[in-house]
């Protein structure tokens, strides 16, 4: 077993912030072609050996969380002497895609038992009705606690799990002294004055840091039906878009844009349309919380290396192309602001925060009330984007068809989107409180309609520009 390892403050936040209506789970789902030649039917006799061979290479899968008494110091990852891989893997009975979607939402909404290694794998075999699949698929759901890593960690895990290569036997566990709460408490008492002094010094330094005159996002946004207290069990659905169509729409723009700009505009249109249909158009523009990886931008030693951007969705602009360009400009401003050295130094404040303060902040967040508020801080929905899935992945001989994720909802954020891509498609998956959005199928149609409107508008703009150029060249 590997020795005990203390969490960083940035990772411990996900332990202290978690409560019933705010599960801190990462959930990725992979669809494999169950009809492919050579595909092996997953059962306990095949899945458990496959898991043992691959999961033994990751410390995540054999360590549990241990908290210091009274949270006097940050928690530790410690070896779990009672680790049993079979308690973390479940073969699910559902065979219909509609039933599987309900089960995915239930799993994503269920908090991890942090007394055990914080991960689980659920397998759904011979699932019929999966979008875009000609026949049955096998779905593999990988879930783990956010304190162990962010969405980028799934990219590293899936390569080891599904790249098809033969892995050597895991190294024999190194001998490690059993973790002791008493020793951890004694250490915490010794370093407690140091932690307080370090926090005070860090606070003073960040307050003294001169922040440049960068555009700050509005601190408040109008509250919508999606910014209330939630029921943790949510509705879940997804929209598949051919990547060729997405790239064609991007290329049609006469100004430089990104695929992320397109996706944010699609979400903006669908969200605004849904609220308009219910007579709930807000007075003012809405915004999205967009996580951004800080890898390559900051030297953080935490498993979670994300910051949160608040990007204006410009839902008050009707024209699709004008809205797209406004969103692009807002995203650029947020990226510049987030990468500024002074802003990065301020973001370091959390790393010096003592455990008791992080726990107190989590306790306060759990007691926030949303039902009667007219405004919410910074954002109304989440739009998270993870890097493309690697090519040529397989599970027990079945090639991967696609991959997507499921974000659990939370109080104040009852509609959340996760963007993923693999091969020739882009997937927009979304989670929503079913009392706030009971008709997930209709919202899927609104997302598709938003994409089609934006694509047509960009192509029409391109055609007008080319026509104007042609007329200019033909004039004497």
Order of alpha helices (4+ residues) and beta strands (2+ residues): beta-alpha-beta-alpha-beta-beta-beta-alpha-beta-beta-alpha-alpha-beta-beta-alpha-alpha-beta-beta-alpha-alpha-alpha-beta-beta-beta-beta-beta-beta-alpha
